[in-house]
Amino acid sequence: MKVEEAIKKRRSVRKYLDKKVEKEKILKILEAGRLAPSAMNKQPWDFIIVQDQKTREKIAKDTFFARFLDQAPLVIVGVGDPQLKYYKIDVSIALQNMVLQATELGLGSCWIGDFREEKVKKLLNIPKKKKIVCLISVGYQRLERTKKEEVLRKISRKLVPRNKKPLKEIIHWEKY
């Protein structure tokens, strides 16, 4: 798959099949993150792979928008070092590499910003000096929907259109 195709194909997936992600695919995803650029090549990241069902349930329990995390077979926690000025950007670049790699491998993913950092840090033994930048759910997408899910999807599509703004609305040459 070409990068452009992966960019266009990637969607936020919140429904997953009850199927484990193969270790080879997980390692490819992590390698894509490892190869990401970072400011001064500091690589201010650590990634925690969460596959344990009970742990995923505990993370999901205290969220509003990410209750589905207990259904995702894999959650990647992107951790950064706040002592380095650009850690949030660097970790985000690495995570974006990961979601694009997951797309190429036939996996769905979703960026998660809704989490209780202190609780997740304690649950996963993350050092106090580190910060969680984001979570990524990963797994095989469940395509079939219940009738209730289909109705909600149609309603939400009317409320929030999926179209992207055209370039002419977001690009400014030389000055704003």
N, C-alpha and C positions, 0 to 999 in steps of 0.2 A: 504494500500500500504506500502510495506517495504521501508526503507530509500534508500537502494541500487536501487530499482526500480524507486523511485522519482528522484534520481541523474541521472540515465540513461535516463529517459524520459524527463526531463526538457530541453527545448529549448528556444531560444530567439524568442519571438512571437511579431510580428509587425503589424499583421492584426487581428482586433477584431470585434466580432459581436456587433451590437447595442443593447446590453442587459446589464442591471445593474447587478453588483455583489451583491448578497444578503448580508444583514448586518451580519447574522450569520457567513458567510464565511469570511467576512472582519475581524470580531472579532477573529476568529480562526487564521487567518494570523497574526494579531497583537499580539496575545498571543504567537505565536511561536517566534516572535521577542523579546517579553518581557522576555521570558525564556532563551534567549541566554546568554552565559557566557561573562564576561567582566573583564578586568584587575582590580584586587582588588575589584571586584563586584561594581564598581563605576557607571555602567549603564549610560554612558555619552550620552544618546540618547533621542531624541524626534522624533515622526513620525507625519507628517501632511498628512491627507487623503484628496486628492483633487478629487472631483467628479464633480464639477461645469464645465459645457462645456466651458463657456467663459474663465474661469481661465486656463483650459487645453490648449485652443487655444492660449492664451497669452504666456504660457510657451513654446509651440511648435514652435511658430512663429519665434523666434530668434535662432533656432537650425538648424543644417545641417542634422545630422543623426537621429534626433528624431522628425521629423515633424509629425509622426504618433501618437504622444501623444494626439492629439485632438480626435483621434478615440478610444483610450483606455478609457473604462468607469471609470477607477480608476488609480490614480497616487499616490504612496506613496513617500513622500519626507523624506529621512533620514537625520536628523540634529544632529550634534555632538557638544560637548563642547571642543574647542581647548585648554582649560586650562589643560585638562587631556591628558597626553602624548600619550596614545594609542587609542584616540577616533576614529580615522579612521578605525582601525582594529576592534574595538568593534562594531561600527555601521555596518560595513560590515558583520560581523558574524551574527548580528541580521537580516540584510536584506537577507542574504543567507538562514537563517531559514525560513524567510517569503516566499521566492520564492519556496523553497521545499514544504512548507505547501500548497501554492497555487497549485502546481503541483498535490499533493495528492487530492485536492478538485476539480480537473478537470479544473483548470484555467491556462491560459498562462501568462507569465511574460517576462519582458525584463529589464536588467540593463541599466540605462541611465547615461552616464557621460557627455553628450553633453548638457549643459545648461548654461545660463548666471546667475551666482550666485547672483550678486547684484540685478539684475532685479527680480529674483524669490524670494529673501529675502524680497524685498520691496513689491512685489505682495502678499506675504503670511504673512507679518508682523513678519518675523523672526528677533529676536534681533541681533544687529550688532555684539555682541561678539560671536555669534554662527556661525557654518560653515555647509554648505550643503555638505554631503559626496557623496550622490548619489540619483537618482530617480529610482523608479521601476514602470513600467506600469504593470497593472494587468487587466485581463478580459477573456472572453470566446473567444477562437481562431476562427477566420474566416478561414475555410479551402479552400473554393473555390477561384480560382485565375482567373483574367482576362487573355486574351491571352498575352497581353503585360507583365504582371507580371510573367507569366510562362516562357516566352522567357528570361526575365532578370534573373530569378531564375536559368535557365539552364546555362546561361553565367557565372553567379557568382559562381556556383558550380564548373565550370571548372577552374576559376581563384583562388578560395579559397576552397580547399578540406575540407570536414567536418570530415575527419578521425582524431582521436586523436593519438598522439605519443604513441608508446608502452612504457611500464614501463622501459624497459632496456635502453631507450634513455634519460630518465629524472631522474632516480634514481641513487644516488651515496652513497655507503655504507662507512661510517666513514669519508671519505674525498671526495672532488670534483673529 
